[in-house]
Amino acid sequence: MRKFYLKALGILGLNLFALSVSAQTTYYVKTDGTGTAATATGWSTASKDLQDVINIAQAGDKIFVAMGTYLPNRPANNLTTIDAANRDNAFVLKNGVSIYGGFVGNEANETQRTAGNKTTLSGDLNGDDVAETTVNTNTYMTEFKSDNTYHVVIALGLSDVVFDGFTVTRGDASDGSGTTITVDTKAVDRRYGGAFYILDCGAGFKISSVTATINRAVGDGSTGAATGAGLYVFNSSPTIENCEISKSFNTNSTPKSTASNYGSAISLLSKSNPQIIKTIISENFAAYGAGVSINGSSPEFTNCTFLNNRVISGRGGAIDIRGGFPIFTNCLFSGNRATGTGGGGGVYNYSGRPTFVNCIFYKNTTATGNGAAFGSNSNNNHGAVFINNTFYDNQNDFGTATGTYSSGIFVSAVGSNADYQEKGTFLYNNIFFSNKAPYNTNKSTIDIYVADAALIGAFNNNIIQQTTYPVGTGNQANANPLFISVVPTHLAFLAPGNNSPAKDAGSDSDNTSLIDFNGRARKNGAIDIGAVEFHTVLPVSFIGFTAKTITNGVQLNWKVGSETNNKQYIISRSVDGENYSLVTKIAGKINSAEPLSYSYTDQTVNGGNYYYKLEQEDLNGEINYLATQVVKIDLAGGSINVYPNPTAGKITVALTTGGYSKYSVINLQGTAVLQGSIHKADQQVSLNLTGLAKGTYIIKLTGIAGNEFSRVIKF
C-alpha cells in the first residue's frame, strides 16, 4: 500500500487521485501457498495458482511470485477452469498487471529481491523432459514432449505491463496441423511462440531480467515462416531488457542437424519495432536467422550479444533480415555460423536495410561464397550502413579452388522496392583485420566483396587488408591496427593502442554515437577507427559492483580480476544521481594477478533512494570511473509506527495485532542491544532506550509474514 502525503488538503482532484492509487493491490504467489487468489495479499496467505491471481488482479496491481517452478493449469481459452493436463494451458498476462519473480518469500517490494531465487514457468506438465547429454544432444528437444504446453506465456494487446524476473522454459509449439485457439478474441497459433506468444502489444509492455531457454516451435515449414520458439512477436513493440534467450529450436526432428524455419530465439513480424537492450541471444538453431528473424520490422538492438547461434541449411547464423530498417548499436556478434546456402555467418540481409554502429564481428563463419560476418541476397537487399565497426578473425570456409569468397562483408545487387529510397552500402570508420578465406588465394575480396562498384554509397576512413577496395577517402590498406589485446575477456579487447593507425584517424562527421562499444566516450580527441575508442587501460580488470540493503545499512561489494599500480577505490553517495559526496576510500592491493573481492557497509543512511558510485585511483593520481548502483531503503515497513522519534529515552512501537512474535533493537554494528517477546494480543510495545548511547538504532520486528524494520534516533 502506497502512502501519499498531501500538503494541500481539500483539493478534490488530488484526494481522488490518492484514493485511486492507494487502492492498488499487491498479490503474492508461492509454490506451497494455501490461500485463495482473493486473499493472497500477503506472503502468509499466498496462493499457489498464479493464473487465478492474474484473473482477479486489476490494472495497477502487482503480483510477486516466490522462487520455485510453476506449471500453467488453465487453458488459455478457458481461464476459469482448471485442466492440468491440457496442452493449451498457458499463463495469460493481463493489461495493467505487472508480475515479478525472484522472491524468497518475505520481501515487501520488488527492490528487495536478491540474486539466486530462480522462479521458473515451465510447459513440461508431466515433468518428464530429459536433460541434454553428449549422447542425446540431437534428440533431447523432441523426447517426451507430447504433454508440453504449446505456449508458456501469452501476451495479447498489452500496453502497461512489466514482466520481470522469470525463467520461461519447455514450451513446445509443435502442432503441425496449424490449428489455433481463440484467446480474448484473438487467434493464437499452436505452431509459434513456445515460450512467449506476443500479439498486438505496445511499447509499454516490458520484459526484463527474463531467461527463455529450451523452447521449441515448429512453424509450417514454408518459405518465410517465422517460428519464434523463444519469442514470437507479431505487430508488437515491447521493450526487452537484460534478458537471455538460448537453446531455441524450430524443427520436428533432430534439432541440431536439421531445420526448416526462421527465427528460433526471436521472430519479429508485421511492423514489430521493439527496443532490445543488454540481451544475450545464444546457442539457438534454425534454418534461417537462428537468433533473430526480422520480417517487415525495424527493431533497435543496443548492447546485445549474439553468441554461438547456428543455421543448419540456410543463412544468417545470428540474424536474418527480410524487410525493415533494423539498427544494431554496441552489439557483439561472435561464434555464429551459417552452414547452408546463402551465407552470412553473423547477419544475412535478404531484403531490408540494416545499420550497424560500434559493433564487433568476431569469429563468425560461413560455408558458402557469401560473407562470413555479413551476407546479402542478390537483387532483393537494399544495402546497409556500417559505422565504426570492427571485423576480426571471421572465416569463410567455402570452396576448393581460387574464388571471390569474403570473410567480412558481401555486397550484392540491390532490389527495387520504392520504400527504400537509399540503396547504397555505406562504410565509415571500420576495421577489417585477420579475417580468413582459405580458398581466396588472391586475397582481393577477403574483407569485402562488391558485385558492382556503383553499389557503394561511401567507403571512407576504413582499415582494410585486401589488395583492392572501393574508392574513397582516408582508407588504409594492409595496415595493422595494433590492438591492445585480442583476448575477448580483456578490458581493451580490440581497442587500438596508442601507436595504432586507427587512433584519431576516423571521420568525426560520420559519427552517430556518444559512446563506444565498451560504453566509454566515443571521442577521445578525434574519433578512432573501429568499434572501440582508445583510452588508457584501467589499472584494474573490473568484474562487477553490487549494492544491497541489510539490517544496519547498505552493503557494497565489488570484484576485480587483477590490479596493476592500483592505489585505492573511492565510494561516493548521492540522493539524486548527480551530486555525490565521499563515503570512504578503500586501499587496493597495488599489484595482483589474482581476482580480488572487496566489501564495505555504509551505516550512515536513512530511508530513500541512494546512488553509489565506485571509482578507482591509480598510483599517479588518475581517477577512473567503474560503476554505479542504486538502492532503495524502506524502513517504514508500512505496518509499524515508532514514536517519539527522535527520542531521549522511551519509545512506543505501534503494531498490527497478532503480526509479530519478537522485537530487537539493533545498533549500527549489527548487535542486538535489546530484545524480547511480543504477545499476539499486543497492539504496542514500550521500550526504554535511556541506557543506550546516543546514535541511530534499528527496530526489528519478527513476524509470521517476514520481518519489519524501522529506524529510531536516540539523542
Secondary structure per residue as TSV (DSSP state, phi and psi in degrees):
chain	resnum	aa	ss	phi	psi
A	1	M	-	360.0	124.6
A	2	R	-	-88.0	142.9
A	3	K	-	-103.8	136.2
A	4	F	-	-121.1	131.1
A	5	Y	-	-111.0	109.0
A	6	L	-	-102.1	123.3
A	7	K	S	-75.7	-33.0
A	8	A	S	-100.0	84.8
A	9	L	T	-73.9	151.3
A	10	G	T	91.8	-4.0
A	11	I	-	-85.4	109.6
A	12	L	H	-57.9	-44.0
A	13	G	H	-61.3	-43.4
A	14	L	H	-67.5	-40.4
A	15	N	H	-62.9	-42.6
A	16	L	H	-64.6	-37.9
A	17	F	H	-63.0	-43.2
A	18	A	H	-62.9	-41.7
A	19	L	H	-64.2	-38.7
A	20	S	H	-65.3	-46.7
A	21	V	H	-70.7	-38.6
A	22	S	H	-68.0	-15.3
A	23	A	T	-78.9	-7.9
A	24	Q	-	-61.6	143.6
A	25	T	-	-121.4	142.4
A	26	T	E	-106.1	127.1
A	27	Y	E	-105.5	155.5
A	28	Y	E	-127.9	138.0
A	29	V	E	-133.3	135.0
A	30	K	-	-148.1	158.4
A	31	T	T	-62.2	-29.8
A	32	D	T	-106.4	21.9
A	33	G	-	-64.1	143.5
A	34	T	-	-116.6	-5.1
A	35	G	S	-83.1	166.7
A	36	T	-	-85.0	168.5
A	37	A	T	-59.6	-40.8
A	38	A	T	-65.9	-30.6
A	39	T	T	-100.2	4.6
A	40	A	-	-82.7	54.7
A	41	T	S	-103.4	14.2
A	42	G	S	-157.2	161.6
A	43	W	G	-62.6	-33.9
A	44	S	G	-71.9	-20.2
A	45	T	G	-116.9	23.9
A	46	A	-	-61.1	151.4
A	47	S	B	-96.4	157.9
A	48	K	S	-102.2	-0.7
A	49	D	-	-102.8	91.8
A	50	L	H	-61.1	-44.4
A	51	Q	H	-65.3	-36.2
A	52	D	H	-62.6	-37.7
A	53	V	H	-68.3	-41.8
A	54	I	H	-58.7	-39.7
A	55	N	H	-59.6	-39.5
A	56	I	H	-91.7	-15.5
A	57	A	-	-66.8	150.3
A	58	Q	-	-114.8	162.7
A	59	A	T	-52.8	131.9
A	60	G	T	98.9	-15.4
A	61	D	-	-79.5	162.5
A	62	K	E	-124.6	154.1
A	63	I	E	-127.7	125.1
A	64	F	E	-103.8	129.3
A	65	V	E	-120.3	122.7
A	66	A	E	-75.7	163.4
A	67	M	S	-58.7	153.6
A	68	G	E	133.1	-178.2
A	69	T	E	-111.5	133.5
A	70	Y	E	-124.2	134.8
A	71	L	-	-109.0	138.3
A	72	P	-	-67.5	131.1
A	73	N	-	-118.8	7.1
A	74	R	S	-133.4	135.9
A	75	P	B	-60.5	139.0
A	76	A	T	-61.3	-25.6
A	77	N	T	-99.4	11.3
A	78	N	-	-156.9	68.3
A	79	L	T	-73.0	-8.6
A	80	T	T	-90.7	-2.9
A	81	T	S	-117.8	130.4
A	82	I	-	-83.8	127.6
A	83	D	-	-146.6	82.4
A	84	A	T	-61.1	-20.1
A	85	A	T	-105.8	12.8
A	86	N	-	-86.8	126.5
A	87	R	T	-71.4	-12.6
A	88	D	T	-85.5	1.0
A	89	N	B	-61.0	144.2
A	90	A	-	-164.9	160.7
A	91	F	E	-88.1	111.6
A	92	V	E	-99.7	115.8
A	93	L	-	-75.1	157.4
A	94	K	-	-120.7	138.7
A	95	N	T	-60.9	132.9
A	96	G	T	86.8	-6.0
A	97	V	-	-108.8	113.7
A	98	S	E	-93.3	143.3
A	99	I	E	-128.0	129.4
A	100	Y	E	-123.3	131.9
A	101	G	E	-108.0	-178.6
A	102	G	E	90.8	22.4
A	103	F	E	-95.7	149.2
A	104	V	-	-73.6	-43.3
A	105	G	S	127.7	18.6
A	106	N	-	-138.5	6.4
A	107	E	-	-77.5	151.8
A	108	A	S	-93.3	-23.3
A	109	N	S	-153.3	171.2
A	110	E	G	-69.8	-20.6
A	111	T	G	-74.2	-12.8
A	112	Q	G	-90.1	0.0
A	113	R	-	-67.4	147.6
A	114	T	-	-121.9	161.4
A	115	A	T	-67.3	154.6
A	116	G	T	101.0	-5.5
A	117	N	-	-98.6	78.1
A	118	K	-	-69.6	125.0
A	119	T	E	-114.8	116.3
A	120	T	E	-113.5	132.1
A	121	L	E	-107.4	115.5
A	122	S	E	-120.7	142.9
A	123	G	-	-93.1	1.7
A	124	D	-	-82.9	86.9
A	125	L	T	-65.2	-34.4
A	126	N	T	-90.2	-9.5
A	127	G	S	66.1	30.3
A	128	D	-	-115.3	9.4
A	129	D	-	-62.0	145.5
A	130	V	-	-97.3	150.8
A	131	A	-	-81.9	156.9
A	132	E	-	-74.4	135.8
A	133	T	-	-131.2	174.2
A	134	T	T	-67.3	-20.7
A	135	V	T	-83.8	-40.7
A	136	N	T	-107.6	20.6
A	137	T	T	-58.1	-26.1
A	138	N	T	-94.3	-4.5
A	139	T	T	-128.9	-12.5
A	140	Y	T	-62.9	-25.1
A	141	M	T	-73.9	-13.2
A	142	T	T	-111.7	-2.2
A	143	E	T	-88.0	136.4
A	144	F	T	57.4	41.8
A	145	K	-	-101.9	-0.6
A	146	S	T	-65.8	-16.9
A	147	D	T	-99.6	-13.5
A	148	N	S	-68.5	143.4
A	149	T	-	-68.5	150.6
A	150	Y	S	-67.3	-34.9
A	151	H	-	-136.9	148.1
A	152	V	S	-96.4	-46.1
A	153	V	E	-126.5	132.5
A	154	I	E	-120.2	128.9
A	155	A	E	-127.2	114.9
A	156	L	E	-125.8	121.7
A	157	G	S	63.9	30.0
A	158	L	-	-84.7	145.1
A	159	S	S	-138.3	-9.4
A	160	D	S	-150.0	69.9
A	161	V	E	-142.8	137.2
A	162	V	E	-111.1	127.0
A	163	F	E	-119.7	109.2
A	164	D	E	-139.8	135.3
A	165	G	S	87.5	35.6
A	166	F	-	-126.0	157.0
A	167	T	E	-106.9	125.4
A	168	V	E	-115.0	121.0
A	169	T	E	-147.8	157.6
A	170	R	-	63.9	30.5
A	171	G	-	-76.4	144.3
A	172	D	E	-139.5	83.8
A	173	A	E	-80.5	80.4
A	174	S	-	-122.8	23.9
A	175	D	-	-80.4	98.7
A	176	G	T	-67.5	-14.2
A	177	S	T	-78.5	-12.8
A	178	G	-	77.6	25.3
A	179	T	-	-79.2	161.2
A	180	T	E	-128.7	163.4
A	181	I	E	-120.3	156.9
A	182	T	E	-102.3	119.9
A	183	V	E	-122.4	116.5
A	184	D	T	51.5	48.1
A	185	T	T	72.0	0.6
A	186	K	E	-109.0	141.3
A	187	A	E	-80.8	127.8
A	188	V	E	-115.7	118.8
A	189	D	E	-84.2	133.0
A	190	R	T	-77.7	1.0
A	191	R	T	-99.5	-8.2
A	192	Y	S	-126.2	150.5
A	193	G	-	71.1	62.4
A	194	G	S	-60.7	-46.1
A	195	A	S	-86.8	-54.1
A	196	F	E	-128.2	130.3
A	197	Y	E	-114.4	108.5
A	198	I	E	-117.6	121.0
A	199	L	E	-137.2	128.8
A	200	D	S	58.1	40.1
A	201	C	-	-103.1	147.5
A	202	G	-	-96.5	-176.3
A	203	A	T	-68.1	-16.5
A	204	G	T	-77.2	-4.1
A	205	F	E	-88.4	118.2
A	206	K	E	-119.9	127.3
A	207	I	E	-109.6	118.0
A	208	S	E	-137.7	148.1
A	209	S	S	50.8	45.9
A	210	V	-	-118.0	137.9
A	211	T	E	-110.1	122.7
A	212	A	E	-112.6	112.7
A	213	T	E	-141.8	148.1
A	214	I	E	55.8	64.6
A	215	N	E	-127.7	155.3
A	216	R	E	-135.5	148.2
A	217	A	E	-149.7	128.6
A	218	V	-	-93.0	-20.3
A	219	G	-	61.8	-164.2
A	220	D	-	-109.7	0.9
A	221	G	-	76.2	1.0
A	222	S	-	-83.4	164.8
A	223	T	T	-61.4	127.3
A	224	G	T	86.8	1.1
A	225	A	-	-69.6	126.4
A	226	A	B	-112.4	127.4
A	227	T	-	-103.8	-37.1
A	228	G	-	56.5	59.1
A	229	A	S	-59.4	-35.4
A	230	G	S	-81.0	-64.3
A	231	L	E	-133.1	119.4
A	232	Y	E	-100.6	114.3
A	233	V	E	-121.7	113.0
A	234	F	E	-123.4	123.4
A	235	N	S	50.1	46.0
A	236	S	-	-141.7	150.4
A	237	S	-	-135.8	60.5
A	238	P	-	-72.9	167.1
A	239	T	E	-98.2	127.7
A	240	I	E	-120.9	115.3
A	241	E	E	-138.2	139.1
A	242	N	S	54.8	43.8
A	243	C	-	-112.2	170.3
A	244	E	E	-139.7	125.5
A	245	I	E	-119.8	116.7
A	246	S	E	-142.8	158.6
A	247	K	E	51.9	49.7
A	248	S	E	-98.3	142.2
A	249	F	E	-133.8	155.4
A	250	N	-	-142.9	61.6
A	251	T	-	-149.1	155.1
A	252	N	S	-83.9	-16.2
A	253	S	S	-112.1	-141.9
A	254	T	-	-70.9	115.9
A	255	P	T	-70.0	-23.2
A	256	K	T	-101.7	1.2
A	257	S	T	-125.7	-16.4
A	258	T	-	-138.5	151.8
A	259	A	-	-162.3	160.5
A	260	S	-	-145.4	0.7
A	261	N	S	-131.5	-175.1
A	262	Y	B	-108.8	148.1
A	263	G	-	60.8	71.1
A	264	S	S	-68.5	-50.5
A	265	A	S	-72.0	-52.4
A	266	I	E	-139.6	130.7
A	267	S	E	-116.5	125.4
A	268	L	E	-115.7	118.6
A	269	L	E	-132.8	155.9
A	270	S	S	54.9	64.7
A	271	K	S	58.1	41.8
A	272	S	-	-87.6	118.6
A	273	N	-	-125.1	62.3
A	274	P	-	-75.0	160.0
A	275	Q	E	-96.8	118.6
A	276	I	E	-117.6	117.2
A	277	I	E	-129.1	135.2
A	278	K	S	47.1	48.7
A	279	T	-	-119.3	139.3
A	280	I	E	-102.7	127.3
A	281	I	E	-121.5	107.7
A	282	S	E	-141.8	149.5
A	283	E	S	54.6	44.4
A	284	N	-	-105.3	151.3
A	285	F	E	-128.0	135.9
A	286	A	E	-161.3	-178.9
A	287	A	S	-87.9	-31.7
A	288	Y	B	-142.7	128.9
A	289	G	-	57.2	66.5
A	290	A	S	-61.1	-34.0
A	291	G	S	-80.7	-60.9
A	292	V	E	-140.9	133.2
A	293	S	E	-108.6	131.5
A	294	I	E	-116.7	115.8
A	295	N	E	-126.0	104.7
A	296	G	S	61.8	35.1
A	297	S	-	-136.1	160.1
A	298	S	-	-132.1	69.1
A	299	P	-	-74.9	163.5
A	300	E	E	-121.6	121.2
A	301	F	E	-105.8	126.0
A	302	T	E	-130.7	127.1
A	303	N	S	56.4	39.5
A	304	C	-	-101.3	157.0
A	305	T	E	-122.2	128.5
A	306	F	E	-114.2	108.6
A	307	L	E	-129.0	124.2
A	308	N	S	55.5	39.0
A	309	N	-	-88.6	152.0
A	310	R	E	-143.6	131.4
A	311	V	E	-103.0	140.7
A	312	I	S	-88.6	-48.7
A	313	S	S	-127.5	3.6
A	314	G	S	-127.1	-125.0
A	315	R	B	-140.5	164.3
A	316	G	-	72.1	76.0
A	317	G	S	-52.7	-46.2
A	318	A	S	-101.7	-43.5
A	319	I	E	-132.6	136.3
A	320	D	E	-124.7	126.5
A	321	I	E	-114.0	119.3
A	322	R	E	-123.1	69.5
A	323	G	S	98.6	141.7
A	324	G	S	114.5	178.0
A	325	F	-	-126.0	64.5
A	326	P	-	-69.3	149.6
A	327	I	E	-124.7	132.1
A	328	F	E	-120.4	119.6
A	329	T	E	-125.8	129.6
A	330	N	S	55.7	41.2
A	331	C	-	-105.8	151.7
A	332	L	E	-111.9	126.9
A	333	F	E	-113.3	110.6
A	334	S	E	-139.4	130.6
A	335	G	S	71.2	16.7
A	336	N	-	-84.6	151.3
A	337	R	E	-144.1	138.4
A	338	A	E	-117.2	116.0
A	339	T	-	-101.5	-10.6
A	340	G	S	-99.3	-163.0
A	341	T	S	-71.7	149.3
A	342	G	S	111.2	-52.7
A	343	G	B	86.8	-152.1
A	344	G	-	71.0	67.0
A	345	G	S	-56.0	-38.6
A	346	G	S	-91.4	-59.2
A	347	V	E	-137.0	141.4
A	348	Y	E	-126.1	127.1
A	349	N	E	-104.2	102.4
A	350	Y	S	-81.1	-47.1
A	351	S	S	-152.9	20.9
A	352	G	-	-113.0	-162.4
A	353	R	-	-143.5	89.7
A	354	P	-	-86.1	161.2
A	355	T	E	-126.7	136.0
A	356	F	E	-124.1	126.2
A	357	V	E	-130.3	126.5
A	358	N	S	57.2	37.6
A	359	C	-	-102.6	153.6
A	360	I	E	-114.9	128.8
A	361	F	E	-110.3	113.6
A	362	Y	E	-136.5	122.9
A	363	K	S	57.8	35.9
A	364	N	-	-87.5	147.5
A	365	T	E	-135.0	157.1
A	366	T	E	-142.7	156.5
A	367	A	S	-116.1	25.6
A	368	T	S	-129.5	178.2
A	369	G	S	-74.3	-7.4
A	370	N	S	-83.5	179.7
A	371	G	-	-68.7	138.6
A	372	A	S	-71.4	-37.3
A	373	A	S	-89.5	-46.1
A	374	F	E	-143.6	125.4
A	375	G	E	-120.8	163.8
A	376	S	E	-145.8	151.5
A	377	N	-	-92.0	131.1
A	378	S	T	-65.8	133.7
A	379	N	T	70.7	6.6
A	380	N	T	-126.2	-35.1
A	381	N	-	-71.3	166.1
A	382	H	-	-129.1	39.4
A	383	G	-	76.9	-177.6
A	384	A	-	-158.2	165.4
A	385	V	E	-124.5	129.6
A	386	F	E	-125.1	117.7
A	387	I	E	-128.4	119.3
A	388	N	S	55.2	54.0
A	389	N	-	-109.8	160.4
A	390	T	E	-123.9	125.3
A	391	F	E	-111.5	108.8
A	392	Y	E	-133.9	128.7
A	393	D	S	59.5	37.9
A	394	N	-	-89.6	155.8
A	395	Q	E	-141.3	136.8
A	396	N	E	-107.6	113.9
A	397	D	-	-92.9	6.1
A	398	F	-	-78.2	148.0
A	399	G	-	102.1	161.4
A	400	T	S	-129.7	2.9
A	401	A	S	-150.4	177.7
A	402	T	S	-58.3	132.8
A	403	G	-	-159.5	173.2
A	404	T	-	-96.7	74.3
A	405	Y	-	-106.1	128.0
A	406	S	-	-101.3	134.9
A	407	S	S	-97.2	-2.7
A	408	G	S	-110.7	-95.1
A	409	I	E	-116.8	141.0
A	410	F	E	-118.6	113.6
A	411	V	E	-107.2	113.2
A	412	S	-	-116.2	174.9
A	413	A	-	-55.7	144.7
A	414	V	-	-100.1	165.8
A	415	G	-	-87.2	-174.9
A	416	S	-	-119.2	14.0
A	417	N	-	-61.4	123.9
A	418	A	T	-68.8	-14.0
A	419	D	T	-66.9	-19.0
A	420	Y	-	-107.9	93.5
A	421	Q	S	-68.0	-37.0
A	422	E	-	-104.9	127.7
A	423	K	-	-122.0	0.0
A	424	G	-	-76.4	160.6
A	425	T	E	-101.4	127.6
A	426	F	E	-114.8	132.5
A	427	L	E	-130.1	118.7
A	428	Y	E	-129.1	132.3
A	429	N	S	60.3	38.4
A	430	N	-	-103.7	150.7
A	431	I	E	-111.5	130.4
A	432	F	E	-119.4	117.0
A	433	F	E	-151.2	139.3
A	434	S	S	60.0	27.4
A	435	N	-	-83.3	151.1
A	436	K	B	-131.5	139.4
A	437	A	-	-142.5	90.8
A	438	P	T	-54.7	-30.7
A	439	Y	T	-96.9	3.7
A	440	N	-	-94.5	78.8
A	441	T	T	-72.8	-22.8
A	442	N	T	-87.5	-8.2
A	443	K	-	59.6	16.6
A	444	S	T	-78.9	-17.0
A	445	T	T	-134.0	26.3
A	446	I	S	-67.8	-31.8
A	447	D	S	-96.7	-40.7
A	448	I	E	-148.0	127.8
A	449	Y	E	-107.3	130.4
A	450	V	E	-123.8	118.1
A	451	A	S	-66.5	-32.0
A	452	D	-	-151.8	128.9
A	453	A	G	-56.4	-28.1
A	454	A	G	-67.6	-13.3
A	455	L	G	-76.7	-16.2
A	456	I	E	-89.4	117.8
A	457	G	E	-78.5	-36.0
A	458	A	E	-162.4	146.7
A	459	F	E	-144.7	89.4
A	460	N	E	-131.1	141.3
A	461	N	S	56.5	46.8
A	462	N	-	-110.3	149.4
A	463	I	E	-103.0	125.0
A	464	I	E	-140.8	149.9
A	465	Q	-	-101.4	-20.1
A	466	Q	S	-74.0	162.5
A	467	T	S	-75.4	-29.6
A	468	T	-	-127.3	150.3
A	469	Y	-	-157.9	166.0
A	470	P	-	-60.4	154.7
A	471	V	-	-70.3	136.4
A	472	G	-	-174.0	-169.6
A	473	T	S	-118.3	150.3
A	474	G	S	71.2	12.6
A	475	N	-	-83.4	152.0
A	476	Q	E	-127.4	120.6
A	477	A	E	-97.8	142.9
A	478	N	S	55.3	35.1
A	479	A	-	-102.9	134.2
A	480	N	-	-84.3	120.3
A	481	P	-	-70.0	-8.1
A	482	L	-	51.9	59.3
A	483	F	B	-62.5	145.8
A	484	I	S	-63.6	-40.9
A	485	S	B	-151.7	146.0
A	486	V	-	-114.0	18.7
A	487	V	-	-93.6	119.0
A	488	P	T	-57.4	-29.3
A	489	T	T	-82.4	-6.8
A	490	H	S	-76.8	142.3
A	491	L	T	-60.5	-29.9
A	492	A	T	-106.3	34.7
A	493	F	B	-56.7	121.2
A	494	L	T	60.4	24.0
A	495	A	-	-87.9	138.5
A	496	P	B	-69.0	142.7
A	497	G	-	-77.3	176.8
A	498	N	T	-63.0	-29.2
A	499	N	T	-102.8	15.3
A	500	S	-	-72.1	141.9
A	501	P	T	-67.3	-11.4
A	502	A	T	-82.4	-19.5
A	503	K	T	-69.4	125.5
A	504	D	T	59.3	21.7
A	505	A	-	-108.1	5.1
A	506	G	S	-85.7	177.6
A	507	S	-	-101.1	114.7
A	508	D	G	-62.2	-35.1
A	509	S	G	-67.4	-20.1
A	510	D	G	-96.1	-0.4
A	511	N	-	-76.7	138.5
A	512	T	-	-123.9	8.0
A	513	S	-	-132.1	148.9
A	514	L	S	-90.1	-20.1
A	515	I	B	-127.9	159.1
A	516	D	-	-95.5	-170.1
A	517	F	T	-57.0	-35.3
A	518	N	T	-87.6	3.0
A	519	G	S	82.9	11.1
A	520	R	S	-98.7	170.9
A	521	A	B	-54.3	130.6
A	522	R	S	-67.2	-29.5
A	523	K	B	-116.2	120.0
A	524	N	S	-121.2	79.0
A	525	G	S	92.8	-137.5
A	526	A	S	-76.3	157.2
A	527	I	B	-67.9	144.0
A	528	D	-	-87.3	165.0
A	529	I	S	-86.0	140.6
A	530	G	S	104.4	176.8
A	531	A	S	-78.2	-23.3
A	532	V	S	-117.2	130.5
A	533	E	-	-84.1	147.5
A	534	F	-	-69.4	127.1
A	535	H	-	-141.1	152.2
A	536	T	-	-57.5	130.7
A	537	V	-	-66.6	132.5
A	538	L	-	-61.9	142.9
A	539	P	S	-65.3	-13.0
A	540	V	E	-120.9	145.2
A	541	S	E	-92.8	97.1
A	542	F	E	-77.9	134.7
A	543	I	E	-107.8	-52.0
A	544	G	E	-174.7	163.0
A	545	F	E	-142.6	129.0
A	546	T	E	-130.4	154.4
A	547	A	E	-140.0	131.6
A	548	K	E	-145.5	151.0
A	549	T	E	-78.5	139.7
A	550	I	E	-132.0	-179.5
A	551	T	T	-56.1	-42.3
A	552	N	T	-110.2	27.5
A	553	G	E	145.4	-144.1
A	554	V	E	-121.8	125.0
A	555	Q	E	-95.4	125.9
A	556	L	E	-110.4	130.0
A	557	N	E	-132.0	138.2
A	558	W	E	-145.1	155.0
A	559	K	E	-130.6	145.0
A	560	V	E	-131.1	151.3
A	561	G	E	-83.0	-27.0
A	562	S	E	-167.1	166.9
A	563	E	E	-136.6	139.8
A	564	T	E	-135.8	116.1
A	565	N	E	54.1	40.8
A	566	N	E	-95.0	118.5
A	567	K	E	-80.7	-53.8
A	568	Q	E	-166.3	168.3
A	569	Y	E	-109.8	145.3
A	570	I	E	-120.4	124.6
A	571	I	E	-111.4	125.9
A	572	S	E	-123.2	158.0
A	573	R	E	-131.6	146.6
A	574	S	E	-143.6	151.2
A	575	V	S	-100.2	-9.6
A	576	D	S	-124.2	-0.5
A	577	G	S	80.1	3.2
A	578	E	S	-124.7	-45.1
A	579	N	S	-102.7	111.8
A	580	Y	-	-109.0	147.1
A	581	S	E	-126.4	150.6
A	582	L	E	-66.8	133.8
A	583	V	E	-99.9	-52.4
A	584	T	E	-167.5	168.3
A	585	K	E	-125.3	134.2
A	586	I	E	-117.7	124.1
A	587	A	E	-65.1	139.5
A	588	G	E	-88.1	-179.5
A	589	K	E	-90.7	1.4
A	590	I	E	71.1	-66.2
A	591	N	E	-133.6	131.2
A	592	S	E	-159.7	132.7
A	593	A	S	-93.2	-2.9
A	594	E	S	-103.6	153.1
A	595	P	-	-61.8	144.1
A	596	L	E	-131.3	146.3
A	597	S	E	-120.9	139.3
A	598	Y	E	-127.8	154.0
A	599	S	E	-149.2	144.2
A	600	Y	E	-149.5	140.6
A	601	T	E	-111.7	121.2
A	602	D	E	-88.3	112.2
A	603	Q	-	-102.6	14.1
A	604	T	-	-112.8	29.8
A	605	V	-	-111.7	154.5
A	606	N	-	-112.6	-158.8
A	607	G	S	-74.0	157.2
A	608	G	E	125.1	-171.9
A	609	N	E	-93.9	137.9
A	610	Y	E	-132.9	133.8
A	611	Y	E	-103.4	130.6
A	612	Y	E	-115.4	124.5
A	613	K	E	-108.7	129.6
A	614	L	E	-109.1	124.9
A	615	E	E	-126.8	164.4
A	616	Q	E	-128.3	137.4
A	617	E	E	-117.2	127.1
A	618	D	E	-90.4	179.5
A	619	L	T	-66.5	-23.3
A	620	N	T	-92.5	9.2
A	621	G	S	91.8	-2.3
A	622	E	-	-74.7	133.4
A	623	I	E	-107.2	131.5
A	624	N	E	-122.8	131.6
A	625	Y	E	-71.7	137.6
A	626	L	E	-112.4	-52.6
A	627	A	E	-169.2	164.6
A	628	T	E	-132.3	140.2
A	629	Q	E	-130.1	151.0
A	630	V	E	-124.0	140.0
A	631	V	E	-130.5	152.9
A	632	K	E	-116.6	124.2
A	633	I	E	-107.3	117.3
A	634	D	-	-121.5	92.5
A	635	L	-	-94.2	-2.2
A	636	A	S	-71.2	-33.4
A	637	G	T	76.0	-26.1
A	638	G	T	85.2	-27.9
A	639	S	T	-117.3	3.9
A	640	I	-	-130.3	154.1
A	641	N	E	-140.9	132.8
A	642	V	E	-115.4	130.0
A	643	Y	E	-153.3	152.9
A	644	P	S	-70.7	155.0
A	645	N	S	-150.5	111.0
A	646	P	S	-69.5	167.7
A	647	T	B	-139.1	152.3
A	648	A	S	-92.4	-16.2
A	649	G	S	-165.5	-77.9
A	650	K	E	-89.6	144.0
A	651	I	E	-133.9	158.6
A	652	T	E	-119.4	132.9
A	653	V	E	-108.7	110.1
A	654	A	E	-87.7	137.8
A	655	L	-	-147.7	171.2
A	656	T	-	-80.6	129.7
A	657	T	T	-58.9	130.6
A	658	G	T	78.9	3.2
A	659	G	S	-90.3	-16.4
A	660	Y	E	-137.2	153.6
A	661	S	E	-120.4	-14.9
A	662	K	E	-154.9	147.0
A	663	Y	E	-122.5	153.5
A	664	S	E	-142.8	142.4
A	665	V	E	-110.2	121.2
A	666	I	E	-121.0	131.8
A	667	N	-	-82.3	176.0
A	668	L	T	-75.6	-1.1
A	669	Q	T	-93.1	0.6
A	670	G	S	88.8	8.3
A	671	T	-	-94.2	132.1
A	672	A	E	-77.7	114.9
A	673	V	E	-97.3	-19.5
A	674	L	E	-142.7	143.4
A	675	Q	E	-159.9	158.6
A	676	G	E	-175.1	-178.0
A	677	S	E	-97.7	154.3
A	678	I	-	-121.3	128.9
A	679	H	-	-84.0	154.4
A	680	K	T	-57.7	-33.7
A	681	A	T	-83.1	-9.3
A	682	D	-	-67.3	130.8
A	683	Q	S	-104.5	-9.8
A	684	Q	E	-159.0	157.1
A	685	V	E	-129.3	130.0
A	686	S	E	-98.9	129.9
A	687	L	E	-126.3	144.5
A	688	N	E	-111.2	112.0
A	689	L	-	-100.5	12.5
A	690	T	T	-55.9	-39.7
A	691	G	T	-79.8	-0.7
A	692	L	S	-91.4	151.8
A	693	A	-	-67.3	157.1
A	694	K	S	-62.8	145.4
A	695	G	E	148.8	-167.5
A	696	T	E	-104.6	136.8
A	697	Y	E	-130.7	154.8
A	698	I	E	-103.6	128.2
A	699	I	E	-95.3	118.6
A	700	K	E	-113.7	126.7
A	701	L	E	-112.9	126.0
A	702	T	E	-94.1	122.7
A	703	G	E	-131.1	173.7
A	704	I	T	-71.0	-23.7
A	705	A	T	-103.3	12.5
A	706	G	E	121.8	-172.7
A	707	N	E	-99.7	146.5
A	708	E	E	-120.1	148.0
A	709	F	E	-132.2	149.2
A	710	S	E	-145.7	157.6
A	711	R	E	-113.2	138.9
A	712	V	E	-133.4	144.3
A	713	I	E	-109.5	126.6
A	714	K	E	-101.3	123.4
A	715	F	-	-115.9	360.0
